[in-house]
Amino acid sequence: MAAVVRVAFQGELGAFGDEAVRSYFGAQLQLKPEPIPYRTFAEVFRAVSAGEVDHGLVPVENSQAGSINDVYDLLRQHDLFVTGEIVHPVNHCLLALPGQSISDIKRVISHPQALAQSDVYLRELGVEIVATYDTAGSAKMVYEEQLEGVAAVAGAGAAERYELNILAHGIQTIKDNYTRFIALSREPAPRQAGSAKTMLVMATAHQPGTLNKCLSYLSDNQINLIKLESRPSRQRPWEYVFYLDLEGHRDDPVVRNALADLAGQTIFCKVLGSFARSL
């Protein structure tokens, strides 16, 4: 019998985060996930840190809208490990109460990311756009408050859960739309066979050429840099921390050598996790 795991995600049941939890922990890891909704990303991190849940699953980037900065900032603020990733397809729909048609809609509500990903369709619709905290949460609001003239941008699963009709399918601007989610745990992931990825965060001295020298340690060790993301340090104006995704596991000799070199060149360097690569 599969083990039951409680997994925190941001949003309401029926959200894409809920779908990703079931796909990653259920279909991929062959566990029995119990998705636990939280209103914000910060609450997800806090729940995992406090032991309220076994794991968390949060989005870090979307193929259309880019990186989700709040999550990157929270990765640095909490002492958690990234233990896995899943790339989940995002297909946005326009949902409304039964009996409503597109011509009835005067306002559309959803999470800012979903609105941004559906911007072309929504502009052509010519309606008022209102940002809310969640995609499925918007669908739930339409259902609970019986909002006529209001539609939500959310997934088909939210339509089924909240008894709404789908007025339009696949309204995202770029049809091949994906979100990468990462799994959070209080313990690091065990080493698995196959290709691996390592995520780390570092800060360099505020001097010319420092970042370039750090990146040279990766090329010198023949390590492929998959992604580089910068965020304000929040300690001094115009100083930044850098998030890196690397090919390889922290226990691989070449990665271990590069990390040792980075430790000597950076103000701080923290490995967020090494895990099986899916992208």
Contacts in CASP RR format, 6 or more apart in sequence:
PFRMAT RR
TARGET T0000
AUTHOR 0000-0000-0000
METHOD contacts of the structure
MODEL  1
MAAVVRVAFQGELGAFGDEAVRSYFGAQLQLKPEPIPYRTFAEVFRAVSA
GEVDHGLVPVENSQAGSINDVYDLLRQHDLFVTGEIVHPVNHCLLALPGQ
SISDIKRVISHPQALAQSDVYLRELGVEIVATYDTAGSAKMVYEEQLEGV
AAVAGAGAAERYELNILAHGIQTIKDNYTRFIALSREPAPRQAGSAKTML
VMATAHQPGTLNKCLSYLSDNQINLIKLESRPSRQRPWEYVFYLDLEGHR
DDPVVRNALADLAGQTIFCKVLGSFARSL
1 32 0 8 1.000
2 26 0 8 1.000
2 30 0 8 1.000
2 31 0 8 1.000
2 32 0 8 1.000
3 31 0 8 1.000
3 32 0 8 1.000
4 31 0 8 1.000
4 32 0 8 1.000
4 33 0 8 1.000
4 34 0 8 1.000
5 25 0 8 1.000
5 31 0 8 1.000
5 32 0 8 1.000
5 33 0 8 1.000
5 34 0 8 1.000
5 54 0 8 1.000
5 55 0 8 1.000
6 33 0 8 1.000
6 34 0 8 1.000
6 36 0 8 1.000
6 52 0 8 1.000
6 53 0 8 1.000
6 54 0 8 1.000
6 55 0 8 1.000
7 21 0 8 1.000
7 25 0 8 1.000
7 33 0 8 1.000
7 34 0 8 1.000
7 35 0 8 1.000
7 36 0 8 1.000
7 53 0 8 1.000
7 54 0 8 1.000
7 55 0 8 1.000
7 56 0 8 1.000
7 57 0 8 1.000
8 36 0 8 1.000
8 37 0 8 1.000
8 38 0 8 1.000
8 43 0 8 1.000
8 44 0 8 1.000
8 47 0 8 1.000
8 48 0 8 1.000
8 52 0 8 1.000
8 53 0 8 1.000
8 55 0 8 1.000
8 56 0 8 1.000
8 57 0 8 1.000
9 15 0 8 1.000
9 17 0 8 1.000
9 18 0 8 1.000
9 20 0 8 1.000
9 21 0 8 1.000
9 35 0 8 1.000
9 36 0 8 1.000
9 37 0 8 1.000
9 38 0 8 1.000
9 44 0 8 1.000
9 56 0 8 1.000
9 57 0 8 1.000
9 58 0 8 1.000
10 17 0 8 1.000
10 37 0 8 1.000
10 38 0 8 1.000
10 39 0 8 1.000
10 40 0 8 1.000
10 41 0 8 1.000
10 43 0 8 1.000
10 44 0 8 1.000
10 58 0 8 1.000
10 59 0 8 1.000
10 134 0 8 1.000
11 17 0 8 1.000
11 18 0 8 1.000
11 37 0 8 1.000
11 38 0 8 1.000
11 39 0 8 1.000
11 133 0 8 1.000
11 134 0 8 1.000
11 135 0 8 1.000
11 136 0 8 1.000
11 137 0 8 1.000
12 18 0 8 1.000
12 37 0 8 1.000
12 134 0 8 1.000
12 136 0 8 1.000
12 137 0 8 1.000
12 139 0 8 1.000
12 140 0 8 1.000
12 158 0 8 1.000
13 35 0 8 1.000
13 37 0 8 1.000
13 136 0 8 1.000
13 161 0 8 1.000
14 136 0 8 1.000
14 139 0 8 1.000
14 154 0 8 1.000
14 155 0 8 1.000
14 157 0 8 1.000
14 158 0 8 1.000
14 161 0 8 1.000
15 37 0 8 1.000
15 134 0 8 1.000
15 135 0 8 1.000
15 136 0 8 1.000
15 137 0 8 1.000
15 154 0 8 1.000
15 158 0 8 1.000
16 59 0 8 1.000
16 88 0 8 1.000
16 90 0 8 1.000
16 135 0 8 1.000
16 136 0 8 1.000
16 155 0 8 1.000
16 179 0 8 1.000
17 35 0 8 1.000
17 57 0 8 1.000
17 59 0 8 1.000
17 88 0 8 1.000
17 181 0 8 1.000
18 35 0 8 1.000
18 37 0 8 1.000
18 136 0 8 1.000
19 88 0 8 1.000
19 157 0 8 1.000
20 57 0 8 1.000
20 59 0 8 1.000
20 86 0 8 1.000
20 88 0 8 1.000
20 179 0 8 1.000
20 181 0 8 1.000
21 33 0 8 1.000
21 35 0 8 1.000
21 56 0 8 1.000
21 57 0 8 1.000
22 33 0 8 1.000
22 35 0 8 1.000
23 86 0 8 1.000
23 88 0 8 1.000
24 33 0 8 1.000
24 57 0 8 1.000
24 84 0 8 1.000
24 86 0 8 1.000
24 181 0 8 1.000
24 183 0 8 1.000
25 31 0 8 1.000
25 33 0 8 1.000
25 55 0 8 1.000
25 57 0 8 1.000
25 183 0 8 1.000
26 32 0 8 1.000
26 33 0 8 1.000
28 86 0 8 1.000
36 47 0 8 1.000
36 52 0 8 1.000
36 53 0 8 1.000
38 44 0 8 1.000
38 47 0 8 1.000
39 133 0 8 1.000
39 134 0 8 1.000
40 133 0 8 1.000
41 58 0 8 1.000
41 68 0 8 1.000
41 70 0 8 1.000
41 71 0 8 1.000
41 74 0 8 1.000
42 70 0 8 1.000
42 74 0 8 1.000
44 56 0 8 1.000
44 58 0 8 1.000
44 184 0 8 1.000
45 58 0 8 1.000
45 74 0 8 1.000
45 77 0 8 1.000
45 78 0 8 1.000
45 80 0 8 1.000
45 184 0 8 1.000
46 78 0 8 1.000
47 53 0 8 1.000
47 56 0 8 1.000
48 55 0 8 1.000
48 56 0 8 1.000
48 78 0 8 1.000
48 80 0 8 1.000
48 184 0 8 1.000
48 185 0 8 1.000
48 186 0 8 1.000
49 78 0 8 1.000
49 79 0 8 1.000
49 80 0 8 1.000
49 186 0 8 1.000
51 186 0 8 1.000
54 185 0 8 1.000
55 83 0 8 1.000
55 183 0 8 1.000
55 184 0 8 1.000
55 185 0 8 1.000
56 183 0 8 1.000
56 184 0 8 1.000
56 185 0 8 1.000
57 86 0 8 1.000
57 181 0 8 1.000
57 182 0 8 1.000
57 183 0 8 1.000
57 184 0 8 1.000
58 68 0 8 1.000
58 71 0 8 1.000
58 74 0 8 1.000
58 181 0 8 1.000
58 182 0 8 1.000
58 184 0 8 1.000
59 68 0 8 1.000
59 71 0 8 1.000
59 179 0 8 1.000
59 180 0 8 1.000
59 181 0 8 1.000
60 67 0 8 1.000
60 68 0 8 1.000
60 71 0 8 1.000
60 72 0 8 1.000
60 180 0 8 1.000
60 181 0 8 1.000
60 182 0 8 1.000
61 67 0 8 1.000
61 68 0 8 1.000
61 179 0 8 1.000
61 180 0 8 1.000
62 68 0 8 1.000
62 90 0 8 1.000
62 113 0 8 1.000
62 117 0 8 1.000
62 177 0 8 1.000
62 178 0 8 1.000
62 179 0 8 1.000
62 180 0 8 1.000
63 174 0 8 1.000
63 176 0 8 1.000
63 177 0 8 1.000
63 178 0 8 1.000
63 179 0 8 1.000
64 116 0 8 1.000
64 117 0 8 1.000
64 172 0 8 1.000
64 173 0 8 1.000
64 174 0 8 1.000
64 177 0 8 1.000
65 113 0 8 1.000
65 116 0 8 1.000
65 117 0 8 1.000
67 229 0 8 1.000
68 113 0 8 1.000
69 231 0 8 1.000
72 229 0 8 1.000
72 231 0 8 1.000
72 243 0 8 1.000
73 231 0 8 1.000
73 234 0 8 1.000
75 82 0 8 1.000
75 199 0 8 1.000
75 201 0 8 1.000
75 243 0 8 1.000
75 272 0 8 1.000
76 201 0 8 1.000
76 231 0 8 1.000
76 241 0 8 1.000
76 270 0 8 1.000
80 184 0 8 1.000
80 185 0 8 1.000
80 186 0 8 1.000
81 184 0 8 1.000
81 185 0 8 1.000
81 186 0 8 1.000
81 187 0 8 1.000
81 188 0 8 1.000
81 189 0 8 1.000
81 272 0 8 1.000
81 273 0 8 1.000
82 182 0 8 1.000
82 183 0 8 1.000
82 184 0 8 1.000
82 199 0 8 1.000
82 272 0 8 1.000
82 273 0 8 1.000
82 275 0 8 1.000
83 183 0 8 1.000
83 184 0 8 1.000
83 185 0 8 1.000
83 187 0 8 1.000
83 188 0 8 1.000
83 189 0 8 1.000
83 273 0 8 1.000
83 275 0 8 1.000
84 182 0 8 1.000
84 183 0 8 1.000
84 189 0 8 1.000
84 275 0 8 1.000
84 276 0 8 1.000
84 278 0 8 1.000
85 180 0 8 1.000
85 181 0 8 1.000
85 182 0 8 1.000
85 183 0 8 1.000
85 197 0 8 1.000
85 275 0 8 1.000
85 277 0 8 1.000
85 278 0 8 1.000
85 279 0 8 1.000
86 180 0 8 1.000
86 181 0 8 1.000
86 183 0 8 1.000
86 278 0 8 1.000
87 178 0 8 1.000
87 179 0 8 1.000
87 180 0 8 1.000
87 181 0 8 1.000
87 278 0 8 1.000
87 279 0 8 1.000
88 178 0 8 1.000
88 179 0 8 1.000
88 180 0 8 1.000
88 181 0 8 1.000
89 177 0 8 1.000
89 178 0 8 1.000
90 117 0 8 1.000
90 172 0 8 1.000
90 177 0 8 1.000
90 178 0 8 1.000
90 179 0 8 1.000
91 155 0 8 1.000
91 156 0 8 1.000
91 169 0 8 1.000
91 170 0 8 1.000
91 172 0 8 1.000
91 177 0 8 1.000
92 114 0 8 1.000
92 117 0 8 1.000
92 118 0 8 1.000
92 135 0 8 1.000
92 153 0 8 1.000
92 154 0 8 1.000
92 155 0 8 1.000
92 170 0 8 1.000
92 171 0 8 1.000
92 172 0 8 1.000
92 177 0 8 1.000
93 153 0 8 1.000
93 154 0 8 1.000
93 155 0 8 1.000
93 156 0 8 1.000
93 159 0 8 1.000
93 166 0 8 1.000
93 167 0 8 1.000
93 168 0 8 1.000
93 169 0 8 1.000
93 170 0 8 1.000
93 171 0 8 1.000
94 102 0 8 1.000
94 105 0 8 1.000
94 108 0 8 1.000
94 121 0 8 1.000
94 151 0 8 1.000
94 152 0 8 1.000
94 153 0 8 1.000
94 166 0 8 1.000
94 167 0 8 1.000
94 168 0 8 1.000
94 171 0 8 1.000
95 139 0 8 1.000
95 142 0 8 1.000
95 151 0 8 1.000
95 152 0 8 1.000
95 153 0 8 1.000
95 154 0 8 1.000
95 155 0 8 1.000
95 158 0 8 1.000
95 159 0 8 1.000
95 162 0 8 1.000
95 164 0 8 1.000
95 165 0 8 1.000
95 166 0 8 1.000
95 167 0 8 1.000
96 104 0 8 1.000
96 105 0 8 1.000
96 142 0 8 1.000
96 149 0 8 1.000
96 150 0 8 1.000
96 151 0 8 1.000
96 152 0 8 1.000
96 164 0 8 1.000
96 165 0 8 1.000
96 167 0 8 1.000
97 142 0 8 1.000
97 143 0 8 1.000
97 146 0 8 1.000
97 147 0 8 1.000
97 148 0 8 1.000
97 164 0 8 1.000
97 165 0 8 1.000
98 163 0 8 1.000
98 164 0 8 1.000
98 165 0 8 1.000
99 165 0 8 1.000
100 148 0 8 1.000
100 149 0 8 1.000
100 151 0 8 1.000
100 165 0 8 1.000
100 167 0 8 1.000
101 167 0 8 1.000
102 125 0 8 1.000
102 167 0 8 1.000
102 168 0 8 1.000
104 148 0 8 1.000
104 149 0 8 1.000
105 125 0 8 1.000
105 127 0 8 1.000
105 149 0 8 1.000
105 150 0 8 1.000
105 151 0 8 1.000
105 167 0 8 1.000
106 127 0 8 1.000
106 128 0 8 1.000
106 149 0 8 1.000
106 150 0 8 1.000
107 127 0 8 1.000
107 128 0 8 1.000
107 129 0 8 1.000
107 130 0 8 1.000
107 149 0 8 1.000
107 150 0 8 1.000
107 151 0 8 1.000
108 115 0 8 1.000
108 122 0 8 1.000
108 125 0 8 1.000
108 127 0 8 1.000
108 128 0 8 1.000
108 129 0 8 1.000
108 130 0 8 1.000
108 150 0 8 1.000
108 151 0 8 1.000
108 152 0 8 1.000
108 153 0 8 1.000
109 130 0 8 1.000
109 131 0 8 1.000
109 132 0 8 1.000
109 138 0 8 1.000
109 141 0 8 1.000
109 142 0 8 1.000
109 150 0 8 1.000
109 151 0 8 1.000
109 152 0 8 1.000
109 153 0 8 1.000
110 118 0 8 1.000
110 131 0 8 1.000
110 132 0 8 1.000
110 135 0 8 1.000
110 138 0 8 1.000
110 152 0 8 1.000
110 153 0 8 1.000
110 154 0 8 1.000
111 131 0 8 1.000
111 132 0 8 1.000
111 133 0 8 1.000
111 134 0 8 1.000
111 135 0 8 1.000
111 138 0 8 1.000
111 153 0 8 1.000
112 131 0 8 1.000
114 135 0 8 1.000
114 153 0 8 1.000
114 154 0 8 1.000
115 122 0 8 1.000
115 129 0 8 1.000
115 131 0 8 1.000
115 153 0 8 1.000
117 172 0 8 1.000
117 173 0 8 1.000
117 174 0 8 1.000
117 177 0 8 1.000
118 153 0 8 1.000
118 171 0 8 1.000
118 172 0 8 1.000
118 173 0 8 1.000
119 173 0 8 1.000
120 173 0 8 1.000
121 168 0 8 1.000
121 171 0 8 1.000
121 172 0 8 1.000
121 173 0 8 1.000
122 129 0 8 1.000
122 153 0 8 1.000
122 171 0 8 1.000
127 151 0 8 1.000
132 138 0 8 1.000
132 141 0 8 1.000
135 152 0 8 1.000
135 153 0 8 1.000
135 154 0 8 1.000
135 155 0 8 1.000
135 158 0 8 1.000
136 154 0 8 1.000
136 155 0 8 1.000
136 157 0 8 1.000
136 158 0 8 1.000
136 161 0 8 1.000
136 162 0 8 1.000
137 152 0 8 1.000
137 154 0 8 1.000
137 158 0 8 1.000
138 152 0 8 1.000
138 153 0 8 1.000
138 154 0 8 1.000
139 152 0 8 1.000
139 154 0 8 1.000
139 155 0 8 1.000
139 158 0 8 1.000
139 159 0 8 1.000
139 161 0 8 1.000
139 162 0 8 1.000
139 164 0 8 1.000
140 158 0 8 1.000
140 162 0 8 1.000
141 147 0 8 1.000
141 152 0 8 1.000
142 150 0 8 1.000
142 151 0 8 1.000
142 152 0 8 1.000
142 162 0 8 1.000
142 164 0 8 1.000
143 162 0 8 1.000
143 163 0 8 1.000
143 164 0 8 1.000
151 167 0 8 1.000
152 158 0 8 1.000
152 164 0 8 1.000
153 171 0 8 1.000
156 166 0 8 1.000
156 169 0 8 1.000
158 164 0 8 1.000
159 165 0 8 1.000
159 166 0 8 1.000
180 279 0 8 1.000
182 199 0 8 1.000
183 275 0 8 1.000
188 273 0 8 1.000
188 274 0 8 1.000
189 273 0 8 1.000
189 274 0 8 1.000
189 275 0 8 1.000
189 276 0 8 1.000
191 249 0 8 1.000
191 251 0 8 1.000
191 274 0 8 1.000
192 275 0 8 1.000
192 276 0 8 1.000
194 276 0 8 1.000
194 277 0 8 1.000
195 247 0 8 1.000
195 248 0 8 1.000
195 276 0 8 1.000
195 277 0 8 1.000
196 247 0 8 1.000
196 248 0 8 1.000
196 249 0 8 1.000
196 252 0 8 1.000
196 274 0 8 1.000
196 275 0 8 1.000
196 276 0 8 1.000
196 277 0 8 1.000
197 226 0 8 1.000
197 245 0 8 1.000
197 246 0 8 1.000
197 247 0 8 1.000
197 248 0 8 1.000
197 274 0 8 1.000
197 275 0 8 1.000
197 276 0 8 1.000
197 277 0 8 1.000
197 279 0 8 1.000
198 245 0 8 1.000
198 246 0 8 1.000
198 247 0 8 1.000
198 248 0 8 1.000
198 249 0 8 1.000
198 250 0 8 1.000
198 255 0 8 1.000
198 271 0 8 1.000
198 273 0 8 1.000
198 274 0 8 1.000
199 243 0 8 1.000
199 244 0 8 1.000
199 245 0 8 1.000
199 246 0 8 1.000
199 271 0 8 1.000
199 272 0 8 1.000
199 273 0 8 1.000
199 274 0 8 1.000
200 243 0 8 1.000
200 244 0 8 1.000
200 246 0 8 1.000
200 259 0 8 1.000
200 262 0 8 1.000
200 269 0 8 1.000
200 270 0 8 1.000
200 271 0 8 1.000
200 272 0 8 1.000
200 273 0 8 1.000
201 241 0 8 1.000
201 242 0 8 1.000
201 243 0 8 1.000
201 244 0 8 1.000
201 269 0 8 1.000
201 270 0 8 1.000
201 272 0 8 1.000
202 214 0 8 1.000
202 241 0 8 1.000
202 242 0 8 1.000
202 244 0 8 1.000
202 262 0 8 1.000
202 266 0 8 1.000
202 267 0 8 1.000
202 268 0 8 1.000
202 269 0 8 1.000
202 270 0 8 1.000
203 233 0 8 1.000
203 239 0 8 1.000
203 240 0 8 1.000
203 241 0 8 1.000
203 242 0 8 1.000
203 266 0 8 1.000
203 267 0 8 1.000
203 268 0 8 1.000
203 269 0 8 1.000
204 210 0 8 1.000
204 211 0 8 1.000
204 214 0 8 1.000
204 242 0 8 1.000
204 265 0 8 1.000
204 266 0 8 1.000
204 267 0 8 1.000
205 267 0 8 1.000
206 236 0 8 1.000
206 239 0 8 1.000
210 265 0 8 1.000
211 242 0 8 1.000
213 265 0 8 1.000
214 262 0 8 1.000
214 265 0 8 1.000
214 266 0 8 1.000
215 225 0 8 1.000
215 228 0 8 1.000
217 258 0 8 1.000
217 261 0 8 1.000
217 262 0 8 1.000
217 265 0 8 1.000
218 224 0 8 1.000
218 225 0 8 1.000
218 246 0 8 1.000
218 258 0 8 1.000
220 258 0 8 1.000
220 261 0 8 1.000
221 254 0 8 1.000
221 255 0 8 1.000
221 257 0 8 1.000
221 258 0 8 1.000
221 261 0 8 1.000
222 254 0 8 1.000
223 246 0 8 1.000
223 247 0 8 1.000
223 248 0 8 1.000
223 254 0 8 1.000
223 255 0 8 1.000
223 258 0 8 1.000
224 246 0 8 1.000
224 247 0 8 1.000
225 244 0 8 1.000
225 245 0 8 1.000
225 246 0 8 1.000
226 245 0 8 1.000
226 246 0 8 1.000
226 247 0 8 1.000
227 243 0 8 1.000
227 244 0 8 1.000
227 245 0 8 1.000
228 242 0 8 1.000
228 243 0 8 1.000
228 244 0 8 1.000
228 245 0 8 1.000
229 242 0 8 1.000
229 243 0 8 1.000
229 244 0 8 1.000
230 240 0 8 1.000
230 241 0 8 1.000
230 242 0 8 1.000
230 243 0 8 1.000
231 240 0 8 1.000
231 241 0 8 1.000
231 243 0 8 1.000
232 238 0 8 1.000
232 239 0 8 1.000
232 240 0 8 1.000
232 241 0 8 1.000
233 239 0 8 1.000
233 240 0 8 1.000
233 241 0 8 1.000
243 272 0 8 1.000
246 255 0 8 1.000
246 258 0 8 1.000
247 277 0 8 1.000
248 254 0 8 1.000
248 255 0 8 1.000
248 274 0 8 1.000
248 277 0 8 1.000
249 255 0 8 1.000
249 274 0 8 1.000
250 256 0 8 1.000
250 259 0 8 1.000
250 271 0 8 1.000
250 273 0 8 1.000
250 274 0 8 1.000
251 274 0 8 1.000
255 274 0 8 1.000
259 269 0 8 1.000
259 271 0 8 1.000
262 269 0 8 1.000
263 269 0 8 1.000
END
